[in-house]
Amino acid sequence: ETYYKEMFERIDLTVDAVVVSCVVPLVYHELLQAIKSVFDVEVFVVNAENVKALNILLGNPLVIGADFIATSMGAQEKYDKPIIIADVGSATKLTYTDEMGNFCGGSILPGLGTSVKALHDFIPHLPMVDIKLPEKSIGNSTIAAIQSGIMYGLIGQIEGIAKRMEEERGLKCVKIVTGGYGALIHDQLDGFIYDPYLLNDGLYAIYKKEC
């Protein structure tokens, strides 16, 4: 905290606003305290209560994660609607924003890291493997077979769920992939636009509309 405060004083950087998307309860309060101490500004926290510009069509809108709000807002600033977003991170989330800009919900799947660890934890004789895309789907070793199943399995899930969402609504969608693991699989996803900075773009969109 002291280090960052001194650093910003040294470069004479003025910060007018801070917008935070945090979905990790263990660090939430410490994060806000550190930001307020370093920047001496009020922090705009992204949640369903604070973000009025997004209409959330969930049974209980208050339970929506800040990352869902930010990626939906970012996508609407840049792309035509309706939109399907595949956010491939610690969990893999697919969300649907309709042609009116309403957040409709989606699907949540285990993330790549979670899948690899769960496979080893429940079947200990299977090795832990690096999360990488193999050249072939037919693995010629245990490690290659696991990597094929994990990676190409996720690709198939994303494409399959996105197709079902389009069929349910009867509309073709702009399909976007983002998130940390998106870099590993985006060029294998048929019809998806790779946008690694979508969440950050969403935070800026929220700043413009709400702050």
Residue pairs with C-beta under 8 A, 6 or more apart in sequence:
1 34
1 37
1 38
4 34
4 38
5 37
5 38
8 15
8 38
8 39
15 39
15 41
16 41
17 41
17 42
17 44
17 207
17 211
18 35
18 39
18 41
18 43
18 44
19 43
19 44
19 46
19 203
19 204
19 206
19 207
19 211
20 31
20 32
20 35
20 43
20 44
20 45
20 46
20 66
21 46
21 66
21 67
21 69
21 70
21 199
21 202
21 203
22 28
22 31
22 45
22 66
23 65
23 66
23 67
32 43
32 45
35 43
36 42
36 43
44 50
44 206
44 207
44 210
44 211
45 66
46 66
46 69
46 70
46 203
46 206
47 62
47 64
47 66
47 69
48 56
48 61
48 62
48 63
48 64
48 69
49 62
50 210
51 69
51 73
51 206
51 210
52 210
53 73
53 206
53 209
53 210
54 69
54 72
54 73
54 101
54 103
55 100
55 101
55 102
55 103
56 64
56 69
56 102
56 103
57 102
57 103
57 104
57 105
58 64
58 103
58 105
64 103
67 87
67 93
67 199
68 93
68 95
68 103
68 106
69 103
69 202
69 206
70 199
70 202
70 203
70 206
71 85
71 87
71 95
71 178
71 198
71 199
71 202
72 83
72 85
72 95
72 97
72 103
72 202
73 202
73 205
73 206
73 209
74 195
74 198
74 199
74 200
74 201
74 202
74 203
74 204
74 205
75 83
75 85
75 97
75 174
75 176
75 195
75 198
75 202
76 83
76 97
76 101
76 205
77 201
77 202
77 205
78 195
78 198
78 201
79 174
79 176
79 193
80 174
81 97
81 98
81 99
81 100
81 101
81 174
82 96
82 97
82 98
82 99
82 169
82 171
82 173
82 174
83 96
83 97
83 173
83 174
83 175
83 176
84 94
84 95
84 96
84 97
84 162
84 165
84 166
84 173
84 174
84 175
84 176
85 93
85 94
85 95
85 97
85 106
85 175
85 176
85 177
85 178
85 198
86 92
86 93
86 94
86 158
86 162
86 175
86 176
86 177
86 178
86 179
86 182
86 189
86 192
87 93
87 94
87 95
87 177
87 178
87 179
87 182
87 198
87 199
88 111
88 112
88 154
88 158
88 177
88 178
88 179
88 180
88 181
88 182
88 185
89 111
89 179
89 180
89 181
90 111
90 113
90 114
91 108
91 109
91 110
91 111
91 114
92 108
92 109
92 110
92 111
92 112
92 154
92 157
92 158
92 179
92 181
93 106
93 107
93 108
93 109
94 106
94 107
94 109
94 158
94 161
94 162
94 165
95 103
95 104
95 105
95 106
96 103
96 104
96 105
96 106
96 165
96 169
96 173
97 103
97 104
98 104
98 169
99 171
106 165
107 161
109 154
109 157
110 118
111 181
112 131
112 150
112 151
112 154
112 181
112 184
113 131
113 181
115 150
115 154
116 128
116 129
116 131
116 146
116 150
117 128
119 126
119 146
119 150
120 126
120 127
120 128
126 142
126 146
127 142
127 143
127 146
129 143
129 146
129 147
129 150
130 147
131 147
131 150
131 151
131 181
131 184
132 147
132 151
132 184
133 147
133 151
133 152
133 184
133 185
133 188
134 144
134 147
134 148
134 151
136 144
136 148
137 148
137 152
138 148
139 145
139 146
139 147
139 148
139 149
151 184
151 185
152 188
154 185
155 185
155 188
155 189
158 177
158 185
158 189
158 192
159 189
159 190
162 173
162 175
162 192
165 173
166 172
166 173
174 193
175 189
175 191
175 192
175 193
176 192
176 193
176 194
176 195
176 198
177 185
177 186
177 189
177 192
177 193
177 194
177 195
178 194
178 195
178 196
178 197
178 198
178 199
182 194
182 196
183 194
183 196
186 192
186 194
187 194
195 201
